[in-house]
Amino acid sequence: MSTCLVVLVSLTFLITGCSSIKKQLTDPSHHGPFRNQYNCGGAPAEVLRKIQRVAILPTAAPEQGSASSAASAPSLLHQGLVEEFRSATPFEVVLYPANAYRLLEGPNSLRVTEALPPQLLKETQRQTDAEVALFSSVTAFQTYPPLMIGIKVTLVRIQDGEILWQFDDTLNAGDGPTLNDARRFLRQKLGIDTEPPPSPSVDSPTRFTRFAASVVARMFLQSRASGASEPDSGSQAKKDSKKRLNAPAINP
């Protein structure tokens, strides 16, 4: 009886192992292709490597309006950016209290695409003692399959209002390489295993937004390491990276 049990257990492990190997060979979330090109870039890597303390401000609402389906998008993205930048980046991340500045909350909240109130950088420095502020906006949000989120993130040096780095792109789960990347993130970072299409493998807006935040952090780290993620010469992110926000210089 014991011999039969040992054989049965061995066969079970063998079958399970073969199934796992087969999935790794056939499942594109294991071998790709993965999306790795995004519209982002900014200052040279040596400038980004000097950043030591970043204040993450509240995320603004979707620019097309405040539909109920998109109401949760700002808080989801903000939470994701905080978690991913804290876990992945070497600098200190601090939070700017939302109620400390009225333009950072509600349907009329400040968006990255809008002019920056001159006093906001000075107030951010007073509240957080950070050298860089991270502004973010949700530019699009779709909660039904395929999931989609558009993100614009801008890192601004508080002392002089200079834009150090920007990300401006849309992530769509209907795109195969993006979906593969999202499923890989869910498995490796959150411990959630999913099935490849046609199974609805990524159907949680919360998890997809967290994945999108991880992409922003990952691309920033790539820029910080080598500057290799700088966009094409004609992209808006690169053009904006040479501008300064409409704010006065602030003495530290």
HELIX and SHEET records of a PDB file:
HELIX    1   1 SER A    2  THR A   26  1                                  25    
HELIX    2   2 PRO A   28  HIS A   31  1                                   4    
HELIX    3   3 ALA A   45  LEU A   48  1                                   4    
HELIX    4   4 SER A   68  ALA A   70  5                                   3    
HELIX    5   5 ALA A   73  ALA A   88  1                                  16    
HELIX    6   6 ALA A   98  ALA A  100  5                                   3    
HELIX    7   7 ARG A  102  LEU A  104  5                                   3    
HELIX    8   8 PRO A  118  THR A  128  1                                  11    
HELIX    9   9 GLY A  176  LEU A  190  1                                  15    
HELIX   10  10 PRO A  205  SER A  226  1                                  22    
HELIX   11  11 GLN A  236  SER A  241  1                                   6    
SHEET    1   A 6 CYS A  40  GLY A  42  0                                        
SHEET    2   A 6 ILE A 163  ASN A 172 -1                                        
SHEET    3   A 6 MET A 148  ARG A 157 -1                                        
SHEET    4   A 6 VAL A 132  GLN A 142 -1                                        
SHEET    5   A 6 ARG A  53  ILE A  56  1                                        
SHEET    6   A 6 GLU A  92  LEU A  95  1                                        
END                                                                             
